[in-house]
Amino acid sequence: MPLRTMVLGLGRAGAGLHLPVLAKARDLRPRLFAPEPVIAFDRDPAERARAAGDTGLSVVDSLARARESLDPERTVVHICTPPLARAEVVAELLRLGFRRLLLEKPLAAGPRDLARLVELVGRPGVQAAVVAPWLASTLTDRLIALVEERPGLGALRQISVVQDKPRFQRTLATSGHPTAFDIEIPHALGVLLRLAGDAEVVGASCTDLDVDGRRLPRLGGAEVRLAHRDGVLGDIRSDLTSPVRERRITLGFDGGTAVGHYPADAGDHYAQLRLTTPECPAGDREVFRDDALTAFMLRAYADFAGDDGPCPTDFARQARVVGLLTDAKNLAAPPDASGPRRELAGAR
């Protein structure tokens, strides 16, 4: 069944990522997508005006107007609004009859919103997937194979991830993500849960963003340290004040090390992987195409249409990501609004 599309939220995620990827996905597998234009809505009139001239896009001024143009039974709604008050957005969509929901990460900003969201998407007939392109990544697939097949590598012992990029302008211009934990870290956290199973947060830290004489609390960078059930140690660090972009993952095995580099941005869809062992200390580098967001979108629509196997991200795992992020935020919070930030065991 070809599916219609509505994009809710026309900021960086909606207009900057989802719309271009949808156009690419339509070209690759046109039978999944109905030929009618994508319907788009944003509560900000300025965002609607900026998107109004896009080819193949029909911008509406309310969700009620969108409902007049769409059959909810054959529509996927891309929820590209910030995680704050996400549950209220989903509740409104369900009242209008929409049941196929594609939610941007992270699912929610805190446990109360998450609990309400879990209740909403658990209602009969609701299909929900969370945008998690790293879980549809070719690099992630290769790392999963290394962990599960272990070609002479032995047991997995440690996973570390670095997610650095300069994010000054967007942080100054928007307020949708309350902390640095909510921006890059959810991508990696889902991958660590997939590679090493469930975990507990054993350390966390967060820094402020200082720029042009302004200080934005808890938006400069963050780190989460994890203890997985099988003894694997995980560490995710994100510096949003870095002068360079890097998305690096390192897996430490008893008998070798795998270092992977996810594409740094949407302009170059190539990943790299180097595996070193005592027999091959220099390692062999592989470079391969890895357009993860497009791959994710195609898998999600195929799942919504009932064509293929399951969507690469399950809602329960992404809900667990929010729970772990909440634990990290609580650990990294200062003891009071004006007091110094706590130093945590294991935090750098």
C-alpha positions as CSV (number, residue, x, y, z in Angstrom):
1,M,0.0,0.0,0.0
2,P,1.6,3.3,-1.0
3,L,1.7,5.7,1.9
4,R,1.2,9.4,2.2
5,T,3.5,11.6,4.3
6,M,3.0,14.4,6.7
7,V,6.0,16.2,8.2
8,L,5.3,18.0,11.5
9,G,8.0,20.5,12.3
10,L,10.0,22.3,9.7
11,G,13.2,23.1,11.5
12,R,16.6,21.4,11.1
13,A,15.2,17.9,11.4
14,G,12.1,18.3,9.4
15,A,13.1,20.6,6.5
16,G,16.9,20.0,6.7
17,L,17.0,16.2,7.0
18,H,13.6,14.5,6.5
19,L,12.4,16.2,3.4
20,P,15.6,15.7,1.3
21,V,15.9,12.1,2.5
22,L,12.2,11.5,1.6
23,A,12.8,12.8,-1.9
24,K,15.7,10.4,-2.3
25,A,13.8,7.4,-0.8
26,R,10.9,8.1,-3.2
27,D,13.2,7.8,-6.1
28,L,14.7,4.6,-4.8
29,R,11.5,2.8,-4.0
30,P,8.6,4.7,-5.5
31,R,6.0,1.9,-4.9
32,L,6.2,2.6,-1.1
33,F,5.2,6.3,-1.5
34,A,1.9,7.7,-2.8
35,P,2.4,10.2,-5.6
36,E,0.6,13.0,-3.9
37,P,2.7,15.9,-2.3
38,V,4.1,15.7,1.2
39,I,1.9,17.6,3.6
40,A,3.9,19.8,6.0
41,F,3.0,21.8,9.1
42,D,4.9,23.9,11.6
43,R,3.3,26.0,14.4
44,D,5.7,28.8,13.6
45,P,4.4,30.9,10.6
46,A,7.9,31.9,9.7
47,E,8.9,28.3,9.2
48,R,5.8,27.7,7.2
49,A,6.6,30.6,5.0
50,R,10.2,29.4,4.4
51,A,8.9,26.0,3.3
52,A,6.0,27.2,1.2
53,G,8.0,27.4,-2.0
54,D,9.4,23.8,-1.9
55,T,8.6,21.6,-4.8
56,G,6.4,18.6,-4.0
57,L,5.4,20.1,-0.7
58,S,2.0,21.3,0.4
59,V,2.2,23.5,3.6
60,V,-0.9,23.8,5.7
61,D,-1.6,26.2,8.6
62,S,-3.1,23.7,11.1
63,L,-3.2,20.0,11.9
64,A,-6.9,20.1,11.3
65,R,-6.3,21.3,7.8
66,A,-3.8,18.6,7.3
67,R,-6.4,16.0,8.4
68,E,-8.7,17.3,5.7
69,S,-6.1,16.5,3.0
70,L,-5.0,13.1,4.3
71,D,-6.4,9.6,5.0
72,P,-4.9,8.7,8.4
73,E,-5.1,5.0,7.5
74,R,-2.5,5.5,4.8
75,T,-0.4,8.3,6.2
76,V,3.0,8.3,8.0
77,V,3.5,11.3,10.3
78,H,7.1,12.4,10.8
79,I,7.2,14.1,14.2
80,C,10.2,16.4,14.0
81,T,9.3,18.7,16.9
82,P,11.7,19.0,19.8
83,P,11.4,16.3,22.6
84,L,9.8,18.8,25.0
85,A,6.0,18.2,25.2
86,R,6.2,15.4,22.6
87,A,3.4,13.5,24.3
88,E,1.0,16.4,23.8
89,V,1.8,16.4,20.1
90,V,1.2,12.6,19.8
91,A,-2.0,12.8,21.7
92,E,-3.3,15.5,19.3
93,L,-2.4,13.3,16.3
94,L,-4.1,10.3,17.7
95,R,-7.3,12.4,18.3
96,L,-7.2,13.2,14.6
97,G,-7.0,9.6,13.7
98,F,-3.3,9.3,12.7
99,R,-1.7,5.9,13.8
100,R,1.6,5.6,11.9
101,L,4.2,7.7,13.7
102,L,7.8,8.3,13.0
103,L,9.4,10.2,15.9
104,E,12.6,12.0,16.0
105,K,15.1,11.2,18.7
106,P,15.1,11.4,21.6
107,L,11.6,10.3,22.3
108,A,11.0,12.6,25.3
109,A,12.9,15.0,27.6
110,G,12.1,13.2,30.8
111,P,10.3,10.3,32.6
112,R,6.9,11.9,32.9
113,D,6.6,12.7,29.2
114,L,8.1,9.3,28.4
115,A,5.5,7.4,30.5
116,R,2.7,9.3,28.8
117,L,4.2,8.6,25.4
118,V,4.5,4.9,26.1
119,E,0.9,4.8,27.1
120,L,-0.2,6.6,23.9
121,V,1.8,4.5,21.4
122,G,0.7,1.3,23.2
123,R,-2.9,1.9,22.2
124,P,-4.4,-0.6,19.7
125,G,-3.6,0.1,16.1
126,V,-0.7,2.5,16.7
127,Q,2.6,1.9,14.9
128,A,5.5,3.9,16.2
129,A,9.2,4.0,15.2
130,V,12.0,6.2,16.4
131,V,14.4,7.8,14.0
132,A,17.7,6.1,14.7
133,P,19.8,6.0,11.6
134,W,22.9,4.6,13.2
135,L,20.9,1.4,13.8
136,A,20.3,1.2,10.0
137,S,24.0,2.0,9.3
138,T,26.2,-0.3,7.2
139,L,29.0,0.4,9.7
140,T,26.8,-0.7,12.6
141,D,25.8,-3.8,10.7
142,R,29.5,-4.7,10.4
143,L,30.2,-4.0,14.0
144,I,27.3,-6.2,15.0
145,A,28.8,-9.0,12.9
146,L,32.2,-8.6,14.6
147,V,30.5,-8.8,18.0
148,E,28.3,-11.8,17.2
149,E,30.7,-13.8,15.0
150,R,34.0,-12.8,16.7
151,P,36.4,-13.9,14.0
152,G,39.4,-14.6,16.3
153,L,38.7,-11.5,18.3
154,G,37.6,-13.0,21.6
155,A,35.2,-11.3,24.0
156,L,34.1,-7.7,23.7
157,R,35.3,-5.7,26.7
158,Q,34.8,-2.0,26.0
159,I,33.0,0.4,23.6
160,S,33.9,4.1,23.4
161,V,32.2,6.7,21.2
162,V,33.3,10.3,20.4
163,Q,30.7,12.6,18.9
164,D,32.2,16.0,18.4
165,K,31.0,18.9,16.3
166,P,30.7,22.7,16.6
167,R,27.1,23.5,17.4
168,F,27.1,27.2,18.4
169,Q,24.7,28.8,16.0
170,R,21.9,26.2,16.3
171,T,22.2,26.1,20.1
172,L,22.0,29.9,20.3
173,A,19.0,30.0,17.9
174,T,16.8,27.2,19.3
175,S,15.7,25.9,22.7
176,G,14.2,22.5,21.8
177,H,17.0,20.4,23.4
178,P,17.4,21.1,27.1
179,T,20.9,19.6,27.5
180,A,23.8,18.2,25.5
181,F,22.7,14.8,26.5
182,D,19.7,15.2,24.1
183,I,21.5,16.1,20.9
184,E,24.2,13.6,19.7
185,I,24.4,11.0,22.5
186,P,21.0,9.2,21.7
187,H,22.4,8.0,18.4
188,A,25.3,6.2,20.1
189,L,23.4,5.0,23.1
190,G,21.0,3.0,20.9
191,V,24.0,1.4,19.2
192,L,25.7,0.5,22.5
193,L,22.5,-1.2,23.7
194,R,22.3,-3.1,20.4
195,L,26.0,-4.2,20.6
196,A,26.3,-5.0,24.3
197,G,22.8,-5.3,25.8
198,D,21.2,-3.4,28.6
199,A,23.2,-1.2,30.9
200,E,23.3,1.1,33.9
201,V,24.7,4.6,34.1
202,V,27.8,4.6,36.3
203,G,29.1,8.1,35.6
204,A,28.0,11.3,33.8
205,S,29.1,14.8,33.4
206,C,27.9,17.9,31.5
207,T,29.4,21.3,30.6
208,D,28.0,24.7,29.8
209,L,28.3,26.5,26.5
210,D,30.2,29.8,26.7
211,V,30.1,32.0,23.6
212,D,29.9,35.7,22.9
213,G,29.6,36.6,26.5
214,R,26.6,34.2,27.0
215,R,26.5,31.0,29.1
216,L,23.9,28.3,28.2
217,P,23.8,25.8,31.0
218,R,24.5,22.1,30.2
219,L,24.7,22.6,26.4
220,G,28.5,22.6,25.9
221,G,29.0,18.8,26.0
222,A,28.3,15.7,27.9
223,E,29.7,12.3,28.8
224,V,27.9,9.1,29.9
225,R,29.7,6.0,31.3
226,L,27.9,2.7,31.2
227,A,28.2,-0.8,32.8
228,H,26.5,-3.4,30.6
229,R,25.1,-6.6,31.9
230,D,27.7,-8.8,30.4
231,G,30.6,-6.8,31.9
232,V,31.2,-4.6,28.8
233,L,32.1,-1.0,29.7
234,G,30.7,1.8,27.6
235,D,31.7,5.5,27.3
236,I,30.1,8.1,25.1
237,R,31.5,11.6,24.9
238,S,30.1,14.6,23.0
239,D,31.8,18.0,22.7
240,L,29.5,20.5,21.0
241,T,32.1,23.2,21.2
242,S,34.7,21.2,19.2
243,P,36.3,23.0,16.2
244,V,36.1,19.7,14.2
245,R,33.5,17.1,13.4
246,E,34.1,13.4,14.4
247,R,31.8,10.4,14.9
248,R,34.2,7.6,16.0
249,I,33.4,4.3,17.7
250,T,36.0,2.0,19.2
251,L,35.4,-1.6,20.1
252,G,38.0,-3.3,22.3
253,F,38.1,-7.1,22.2
254,D,40.4,-9.5,24.0
255,G,42.2,-10.1,20.7
256,G,41.9,-6.9,18.8
257,T,40.4,-3.4,18.2
258,A,37.9,-2.2,15.7
259,V,37.7,1.6,15.1
260,G,34.8,2.9,13.0
261,H,34.0,6.4,11.7
262,Y,30.4,7.2,10.9
263,P,29.9,9.9,8.2
264,A,30.5,13.2,9.8
265,D,27.7,15.0,8.1
266,A,25.0,14.7,5.4
267,G,27.4,15.8,2.7
268,D,29.5,12.6,2.5
269,H,27.8,9.2,2.9
270,Y,30.9,7.1,3.5
271,A,32.0,5.3,6.6
272,Q,35.4,3.8,7.5
273,L,36.4,0.7,9.6
274,R,39.8,-0.4,10.7
275,L,40.4,-3.7,12.5
276,T,43.8,-4.3,14.2
277,T,45.0,-7.5,15.8
278,P,48.3,-8.7,17.1
279,E,48.8,-10.5,13.7
280,C,48.0,-7.3,11.8
281,P,49.0,-4.3,14.1
282,A,48.7,-1.7,11.3
283,G,45.1,-2.9,10.5
284,D,43.3,-2.9,7.2
285,R,41.1,0.1,6.5
286,E,37.8,-0.3,4.6
287,V,35.8,2.6,3.2
288,F,32.2,2.0,2.1
289,R,29.0,3.9,1.3
290,D,26.8,4.4,4.4
291,D,23.7,6.5,3.7
292,A,22.1,5.5,7.0
293,L,19.2,7.9,7.2
294,T,17.9,7.0,3.8
295,A,18.3,3.3,4.6
296,F,16.4,3.8,7.8
297,M,13.6,5.7,6.1
298,L,13.1,2.9,3.5
299,R,13.1,0.2,6.2
300,A,10.6,2.2,8.3
301,Y,8.2,2.8,5.4
302,A,8.4,-0.9,4.3
303,D,7.5,-1.9,7.9
304,F,4.6,0.6,8.0
305,A,3.4,-0.8,4.7
306,G,3.8,-4.4,5.9
307,D,6.3,-5.1,3.0
308,D,9.5,-6.2,4.7
309,G,10.9,-7.2,8.0
310,P,10.8,-5.2,11.2
311,C,11.8,-1.6,11.4
312,P,15.5,-1.3,12.5
313,T,14.6,0.5,15.7
314,D,12.1,-0.9,18.2
315,F,10.2,1.5,20.4
316,A,11.1,-0.3,23.7
317,R,14.9,0.1,23.1
318,Q,14.5,3.8,22.3
319,A,12.4,4.2,25.5
320,R,15.2,2.6,27.4
321,V,17.6,5.2,25.8
322,V,15.5,8.0,27.3
323,G,15.5,6.3,30.7
324,L,19.3,6.1,30.7
325,L,19.6,9.7,29.5
326,T,17.4,10.7,32.4
327,D,19.7,8.8,34.8
328,A,22.7,10.6,33.3
329,K,21.1,14.0,33.6
330,N,20.3,13.4,37.2
331,L,23.9,12.3,38.0
332,A,25.4,15.3,36.2
333,A,23.0,17.9,37.6
334,P,24.5,20.4,40.0
335,P,23.3,20.0,43.6
336,D,21.3,23.3,43.3
337,A,20.6,26.0,40.7
338,S,23.5,28.2,41.8
339,G,25.9,25.7,43.3
340,P,29.0,24.2,41.6
341,R,28.7,21.2,39.3
342,R,29.3,17.8,41.0
343,E,32.3,15.8,40.0
344,L,31.2,12.2,39.5
345,A,33.0,9.0,39.9
346,G,34.4,8.0,36.5
347,A,33.7,11.4,34.9
348,R,36.6,13.2,33.1
